[in-house]
Amino acid sequence: MAQRYSRDTAVTASLSPSPGGGTGFVGRALTQLLRSRGHQVTHVSRQGGKDRITWEELSHSGLPLCDAVVNLAGENVLNPFRRWGDAFCREVISSRVETTKALAEAIAAAEQPPRAWVLVTGVGFYRPSPTAEYTEDSPGGDFDFFSRLVSSWEAAALIPGSPTRGVVVRSGVVLGRDGGAISQMLLPFRLGLGGPMGSGLQPFPWIHIQDLSGIVCHALEKESVQGILNGVAPSSPGTSNGTFAQELAAALGRPALLPVPAWAVRAVFGAERAVMLLEGQRVLPKRTLESGYSFIFPELPAALRDIVA
């Protein structure tokens, strides 16, 4: 049974400067879900305001009294308007590792620490492979920039000896109506100009925004949940990039005939980032299902119909 918190409050962290706070794509959905379930939510962001504190206030005054902390902060790695170089790499690392470290230190210093601490990272922890399948117990985190980033990110969340229950959700590509990957794909696909990236054979680990929010909420409310959870749909291991392109086109009633050549992806994103799009992992949500979470959108066609409706 999920247990309600005695104080019914949660702190979510983001880097968003917008007035909506905690308010990136995932943060908005999670905030809406938590509030619909009776929780109060305070955001940590770059700007203060109603129901929010700044990172500077967190550093000086400590963590507000709360039952749970969630970190969703992170610079968008696949921002096509940012050149992949040392400066951007430092931002990508800092926006994840340093924010996580700041929250972990605030939790450790709190007189009344929260009961749960949830960090959302990524399936980039696992080595891309067309055939290998990964569960939460699979090794990884030590073979390229992104896998090492996830390792550092998750290590920063550790609070030795803390009574606070820790959960890490390794998310796949998040699909939703108001942002994320699909927001950049809809126009070309609506025009009939969409298609797979590269060969289209690479695995495409995905999750609907409602399920990622649902898993985080599940982790907050269910006291027995701790450790690593894979945030991917149960049918995700059988989804390729080409299958995704076909299903998105079908949901829109359009063809998917124009593949994006691998060289074009590398030209836009750089070779290192292009790996995230041209290769992929077959990831299983084994512990997520075993923990009792029931997916709202386990299958891709229904997830896409909901998004493009």
N, C-alpha and C positions, 0 to 999 in steps of 0.2 A: 504493500500500500504506500502510495506517495503521502508524505507528511507535509502539512503546511508549516511554515516557519512561525515562530512565536512573534517575531516583529514584522514579518512579511515585507522585507525590504531587500533590494538587490542593487548592487553597484555595477554598471557596465562601463567599460572603457573604450574610447575610440580616439582617433586623431582628427575627427571631423571638425572643421571650424564653423560649420553651419549651425543655425539656431536650433535645429531639431535635436541635436546632441545625441550621443551614443548611436549615431545616426547614419552610419554608413548603411549600405544595402541590407546587410544581415542585422545590424543593430536596430534598425527601424522595425523589422519583422519581429525580432525577439522582444523588444520593448512592448509592442502591441500585444503579443501573446502573454507576456508576464502580467501586464496590467489587466488583461481580460480575465486572468485567473486570480485577480485580487491582490497582486503584489505591487508594492511601491517601487519605483525605479529611479535611481539617481545616476546621472552620467558623469564620467570624467572625460573632459575634452579640452581642446585648446582655449576655448572661450567659456566664461561662466554664464550664469543665467538661472532661470527657473529650473528646479530639479536637476541641477548640475553643479559640479565643482571643477576647477581647473587643475591641471597637473601640478602647477605651482602650489596651489592650496593643499593638494594631497601631500606634497613634500613637506610643507611647513606645519600643517595642522593634523596630518594623519588621516586615517581612514574613518569616514563617518560610521556610526553604529549601523550595522547591517548584518543580514544573515548569509549573504552570498556575494561573491565577486566574479564577474565574467570579463575576460579580456578579449576584445575583438579588434584591437588596434593593429594596423599594418599598412604601410604604403603599398599602393597597387603595383605589383611587380610587372604586370603586363600593360602598363600605361604606354601606348604607342607614341605618345608625344615626348617621352623621356628617353634620352639616349642612354644605352647601357654602358656605364663607365664607373670609375672608382667612386665618384661623388654619389651617384644614384645607388650603388651597392651599399655605401655607408648608410644612406637614408633607409633603405630596405631593412638592413640589419637593426639599426637603432629603433625604428618604428615598431619592431617586434620584440627584440631582446631587451632593450632598455625600458620600454613601457611595462613589460612583464616583470622585470626585475624590480621596478618601482612599486608595482602593486604587491609583489611578494614580500618586499621589505615592509610595506605598510601593514600587510596582514600579520607579519611576524611581530611587529611592534604594537599591535592593537591590544588594549587592555581586555576587551571582549572580542576575540577574533571571530570572524564569520564561520559558519558551519560548513560552507562549501566554496570551492575556488575552481572555476572552470576556465580553461584556456582552449581557444580554437586555433589549431595549426593546420597542416595540410598533408595530403597523401604523397607529396613530394619527398617525404621521408623514405618511401620505398623505391627501389631501383626500377626504372622503366623496363618492361619486358612484354613481348607479345603473348607469352604463354604462362609465366609464373603467376600464381595467385597468392595474395598476401592477406593474412589476418592480423589482428592487433599484436599477436605474439611474434610476428615475423621480424627478422633483423633488417637494418637499414641505417640511414642517417650518416653515412660516412663516405659517399662516393662522388659527390659534386657540390657545387656552391649551394644549391637549394636544399639538398638533403642535410648538409652540415648546418645550414641555417635553421632547419626545423629542430635538429638536435640541440643547438645552442638555445633556441627559443624555449623548448620544453625544459631544458636544464635550468633556465632562469626562473622557472615557476616553482621549483622544488623548495620546500620549507622544512628542513630536517627537524623532527620533533614536534611539529605543529599539530594541534588537535583538529585543524581544518582539513576536511576531506577534499582531496585533489582529483580532478578529472581533466583529461586532455581529449578533445575531439579532433581527430585528423580528418578534415573535410576534403571532399572531392570538389569538382567544379559545381558552383552553386547556381541553380537555374531558378529564375523568378521573373515576375512581370516588370518590376520597377528598377532593375539594375543588373549587375553581374554580366556574365558572358553573353547572354541572349540579347541584352540591350544593344550590343554592338553588331549583332548578326541580323536583327529583324529586318532592317531596311533592305539589304541586298537579297535576303531570302524572299521578302514580299515582292521584290521586283523580278523574281525568278533568276537571280544572279548568284544564288548561294550554291555551296557544294562542300565536299570534304576538304580537309587540309592535308597536303602531301598525299601519301598513298591512301589515306582514309582507313587503313587497317589497324592503326594504333588504338589500344584500349582507351576508353573515354569514361573515367570514373566520375559519376555525377550524383547530385542530390538536389531535390526540390527545396527551395527556401523554407517552406513550411516544415519540412522534416528536419532540416538543420536546426531551426529554432526549437522544434519539438524535442530533439535530442538534448539540446542544452537545458531546456526547461525540465525534462525528465531527469537529467543528471543533478539539477539543483534540488528537485523535490523528493527524489527517491534516495533515502539515506544509505542504501546498500550499494549504490553505484560509486565506483572509484576506479582510478587507473585510466588506461587508454580505451577509447571507443572510436571505431572507424565511422566517419560521417559520410557514408555513401549508400545509395539505394541497393536493395537486395539483388536487383537485376543488373546492376552496374557492371559486374564482371563480364557479362555477355554483350556489352555495348561497345561498339567501335566508333571511331570518329565518323566513318562513313555512314553507319547506321543512324547515328545522331542526326547527321545532315539530312538523310532521307526522311526520318520521322518528323523533323522540324518542318521540312518542305511540305510533307503530307498534311501536317496540322494546319498549315497555311493555305493548302490547296495549290501549291506551286511545285514546279520541278526543282531538282537539285542536280544540275547538269554541269556546273562550272567549278571544278576543283581549284583550290588555291595551291599553286606549285610550292614545293618546299623552299625553293630559292627565294620566292617572294616573301614567305614568312620570315626567313632568315634576314632578308634585306630590311624588313620593317623592325624586327625585334632584336636582331643580333643572334649569333649562333647559340650563345648560352641560354638565352630566354626561349629561343625557338624550340628547344628540346621539350619544354613544357607543353607545346602544342603539337609537335610532330611525333612525340613518343608518349607513352602512357602506361598505367599500371592497372592490373586486374585486382581490385581490392574488395574484400568481403567484410560485411559488418557483423562478424561472428559474435563478438562480445556485446555489441549493441543490441542484437536480437536476444541474446541470452539474458540481458539485463531486464528484459520485459518491454522494450520499446516496440510499438506497433507503427509501422510506416503508413503514412497517409497516401503517399505516391510511390509504391514499390516498382511500378512499371513506367517506362519512358513515354509511351504514347499518351497515357492519361495525364502525366505530368505536363507534357507540352500542350495538350489541349487546354488544360487549366490556365496556362501562362498566356497563350495567344488568343484566348477567347475574348 
